[in-house]
Amino acid sequence: MLPLMFKYAVKPETGVSIAEYTLELSRASSVVMLVAYIGYIVFQLKTHRQIFDSQEEVEDEDEEKAVIGFWSGFSWLVGMTLIIALLSEYVVGTIEAASETWGISISFISIILIPIVGNAAEHAGAIIFAFKNKLDISLGVALGSATQISMFAVPLCVVVGWIMRIKMDLDFNLLETGCLALTILVVAFTLQDGTSHYMKGVVLCLCYAAISACFFVHKIPAPL
């Protein structure tokens, strides 16, 4: 949110290069976010792992056995990552053509449709774990993916662009940044009491539907 607020806080008549300073602020913020994410990973998986392990997981730890080994799983992960990277490159190159053919805004395709299809496996896994009453794992899958994208993938792209001398910043405009802040607040208030029931799910789904409708009509030319 800082690059967005900085853009509106600095007045153009002051002679300050807003775009250049926004870029520098974005790069500094990206480094801070990467450090925060690395600290979170160390905190979750190393120093305070017991906080994130539910009692049910501890009891079932001896009963569950790994299907494949570490290096086998690592090989599968690398191979699937390469395949997904190639497919992602193809999808990104066809977004504009699909937008013109379908008559749907690019924002709706890139922010709503592609994440639904691209994360279908994670969504299915979260639902399956929820049906098995393993809510901790279900939330870990859902929120872990969102945290990884916002705190690791996005700032990493800015830093890599910095290295490649490509100007990428964290200014996602008012609508995108506002929707992100709204979703964070809604999820935070939903999870703060540590309980779950169907009404919370209904509220989250309706919130997502409202945001989807917002991006569906975004940047559609007005009728003449």
C-alpha positions as CSV (number, residue, x, y, z in Angstrom):
1,M,0.0,0.0,0.0
2,L,2.9,2.4,0.6
3,P,3.8,3.0,-3.1
4,L,0.1,3.8,-3.8
5,M,-0.1,6.2,-0.9
6,F,3.2,7.8,-1.9
7,K,1.9,8.4,-5.4
8,Y,-1.1,10.3,-4.1
9,A,0.8,12.1,-1.3
10,V,3.5,13.7,-3.5
11,K,2.2,16.6,-5.7
12,P,3.5,16.7,-9.3
13,E,4.2,20.5,-9.1
14,T,6.9,19.9,-6.5
15,G,9.2,18.8,-9.3
16,V,9.7,15.3,-7.7
17,S,9.9,12.4,-10.2
18,I,7.0,10.4,-8.7
19,A,7.5,7.4,-10.9
20,E,11.2,7.1,-10.1
21,Y,10.7,7.5,-6.4
22,T,7.8,5.1,-6.5
23,L,10.0,2.6,-8.2
24,E,12.7,3.0,-5.5
25,L,10.2,2.7,-2.7
26,S,8.8,-0.5,-4.3
27,R,12.2,-2.0,-4.6
28,A,13.0,-1.2,-0.9
29,S,9.6,-2.6,0.1
30,S,10.2,-5.7,-1.9
31,V,13.4,-6.4,-0.1
32,V,11.7,-5.9,3.3
33,M,8.8,-8.2,2.3
34,L,11.2,-11.0,1.2
35,V,13.1,-10.7,4.5
36,A,9.8,-10.9,6.4
37,Y,8.7,-14.0,4.4
38,I,12.0,-15.7,5.0
39,G,11.7,-15.0,8.7
40,Y,8.1,-16.3,8.7
41,I,9.3,-19.6,7.0
42,V,12.0,-20.0,9.6
43,F,9.6,-19.2,12.4
44,Q,7.0,-21.7,11.1
45,L,9.2,-24.6,10.0
46,K,12.2,-24.3,12.3
47,T,12.1,-22.3,15.6
48,H,8.4,-22.4,16.5
49,R,7.1,-25.4,14.6
50,Q,5.2,-26.7,17.5
51,I,2.8,-23.7,17.4
52,F,1.6,-24.6,14.0
53,D,1.2,-28.4,14.6
54,S,-2.3,-29.3,15.7
55,Q,-2.9,-31.9,18.3
56,E,-4.6,-34.1,15.7
57,E,-1.5,-34.0,13.5
58,V,0.8,-34.9,16.4
59,E,-1.4,-37.9,17.3
60,D,-1.5,-39.1,13.6
61,E,2.1,-38.6,13.0
62,D,3.2,-42.1,13.7
63,E,0.3,-43.6,11.7
64,E,0.9,-41.8,8.4
65,K,3.9,-42.9,6.2
66,A,5.4,-41.1,3.3
67,V,4.5,-42.5,-0.1
68,I,7.6,-41.2,-1.8
69,G,11.0,-40.1,-0.6
70,F,12.5,-36.6,-0.4
71,W,14.5,-36.7,-3.6
72,S,11.7,-38.3,-5.5
73,G,9.3,-35.6,-4.4
74,F,11.8,-32.9,-5.1
75,S,12.3,-34.2,-8.7
76,W,8.5,-34.3,-9.3
77,L,8.3,-30.7,-7.9
78,V,11.1,-29.4,-10.2
79,G,9.6,-31.2,-13.3
80,M,6.1,-29.9,-12.7
81,T,7.4,-26.4,-12.0
82,L,9.2,-26.3,-15.4
83,I,6.0,-27.6,-17.2
84,I,3.8,-25.0,-15.4
85,A,6.3,-22.2,-16.3
86,L,6.0,-23.1,-20.0
87,L,2.3,-23.2,-19.8
88,S,2.1,-19.9,-17.9
89,E,4.2,-18.2,-20.6
90,Y,1.7,-19.4,-23.2
91,V,-1.3,-18.3,-21.1
92,V,0.1,-14.8,-20.5
93,G,0.7,-14.4,-24.2
94,T,-2.9,-15.2,-25.1
95,I,-4.7,-13.1,-22.4
96,E,-5.2,-10.0,-24.6
97,A,-6.5,-12.1,-27.5
98,A,-8.9,-14.0,-25.2
99,S,-10.1,-10.7,-23.8
100,E,-11.0,-9.3,-27.2
101,T,-12.5,-12.6,-28.3
102,W,-14.7,-13.2,-25.2
103,G,-15.5,-9.6,-24.6
104,I,-14.2,-9.9,-21.0
105,S,-11.8,-7.4,-19.4
106,I,-8.2,-8.4,-19.0
107,S,-8.5,-7.7,-15.2
108,F,-11.2,-10.3,-14.8
109,I,-9.2,-12.9,-16.8
110,S,-5.9,-12.4,-15.0
111,I,-7.2,-11.8,-11.5
112,I,-10.2,-14.1,-11.3
113,L,-10.2,-16.8,-14.0
114,I,-6.5,-17.7,-14.2
115,P,-6.0,-18.1,-10.4
116,I,-9.1,-20.3,-10.2
117,V,-7.9,-22.6,-12.9
118,G,-4.2,-22.4,-12.0
119,N,-4.8,-23.2,-8.3
120,A,-7.5,-25.9,-8.9
121,A,-5.3,-28.6,-7.3
122,E,-4.8,-26.5,-4.1
123,H,-8.5,-25.6,-4.0
124,A,-9.5,-29.3,-4.3
125,G,-7.0,-30.2,-1.6
126,A,-8.3,-27.6,0.8
127,I,-11.9,-28.8,0.3
128,I,-10.9,-32.4,0.8
129,F,-9.1,-31.6,4.0
130,A,-12.1,-29.5,5.2
131,F,-14.5,-32.5,4.6
132,K,-12.1,-34.6,6.7
133,N,-12.4,-32.0,9.5
134,K,-8.7,-31.1,9.2
135,L,-9.3,-27.3,9.2
136,D,-5.8,-26.5,10.1
137,I,-4.4,-28.1,7.0
138,S,-7.2,-26.7,4.9
139,L,-6.4,-23.1,6.1
140,G,-2.7,-23.8,5.7
141,V,-3.2,-24.7,2.0
142,A,-5.5,-21.8,1.3
143,L,-3.8,-19.0,3.2
144,G,-0.3,-20.3,2.6
145,S,-0.7,-20.0,-1.1
146,A,-2.0,-16.4,-0.9
147,T,0.8,-15.5,1.5
148,Q,3.4,-17.0,-0.8
149,I,2.1,-15.0,-3.8
150,S,1.8,-11.7,-2.0
151,M,4.9,-11.8,0.2
152,F,7.3,-13.8,-1.9
153,A,6.4,-14.1,-5.6
154,V,5.4,-10.5,-6.2
155,P,8.4,-8.8,-4.4
156,L,10.7,-11.4,-6.0
157,C,9.5,-10.3,-9.4
158,V,10.3,-6.7,-8.5
159,V,13.8,-7.6,-7.3
160,V,14.5,-9.8,-10.4
161,G,13.2,-7.0,-12.6
162,W,15.6,-4.7,-10.8
163,I,18.5,-7.0,-11.5
164,M,17.5,-7.3,-15.2
165,R,17.0,-3.4,-15.4
166,I,13.3,-3.8,-15.9
167,K,11.2,-1.1,-14.1
168,M,8.6,-3.1,-12.0
169,D,7.0,-1.5,-9.0
170,L,4.3,-2.4,-6.4
171,D,1.8,0.3,-7.5
172,F,-1.2,-1.9,-8.3
173,N,-3.5,1.1,-8.6
174,L,-6.4,2.0,-6.2
175,L,-8.9,-0.7,-7.1
176,E,-6.4,-3.7,-6.9
177,T,-4.8,-2.4,-3.7
178,G,-8.2,-1.7,-2.1
179,C,-9.5,-5.2,-2.9
180,L,-6.4,-6.8,-1.5
181,A,-6.7,-4.7,1.8
182,L,-10.5,-5.6,1.9
183,T,-9.8,-9.3,1.6
184,I,-7.1,-9.2,4.3
185,L,-9.5,-7.5,6.7
186,V,-12.4,-9.9,5.9
187,V,-10.3,-13.0,6.4
188,A,-8.7,-11.6,9.5
189,F,-12.1,-10.9,11.2
190,T,-13.4,-14.3,10.0
191,L,-10.6,-16.2,11.6
192,Q,-10.0,-14.2,14.8
193,D,-12.2,-16.3,17.1
194,G,-10.8,-19.6,16.0
195,T,-14.2,-21.2,15.1
196,S,-15.8,-22.2,11.8
197,H,-19.4,-22.6,10.6
198,Y,-21.3,-22.3,7.3
199,M,-22.2,-18.7,7.7
200,K,-18.5,-17.7,7.6
201,G,-18.1,-19.6,4.4
202,V,-21.1,-17.9,2.9
203,V,-19.8,-14.5,3.7
204,L,-16.3,-15.3,2.2
205,C,-17.9,-16.7,-1.0
206,L,-20.2,-13.6,-1.3
207,C,-17.2,-11.3,-0.8
208,Y,-15.3,-13.1,-3.5
209,A,-18.3,-12.9,-5.8
210,A,-18.6,-9.1,-5.2
211,I,-14.9,-8.6,-6.0
212,S,-15.3,-10.8,-9.1
213,A,-18.1,-8.6,-10.3
214,C,-16.0,-5.5,-9.7
215,F,-13.2,-6.8,-11.9
216,F,-15.7,-8.1,-14.5
217,V,-17.0,-4.6,-15.2
218,H,-13.6,-3.0,-14.8
219,K,-12.2,-1.1,-17.8
220,I,-15.1,-2.0,-20.0
221,P,-15.8,0.9,-22.4
222,A,-19.0,2.7,-21.8
223,P,-21.7,2.4,-24.6
224,L,-21.8,5.2,-27.1
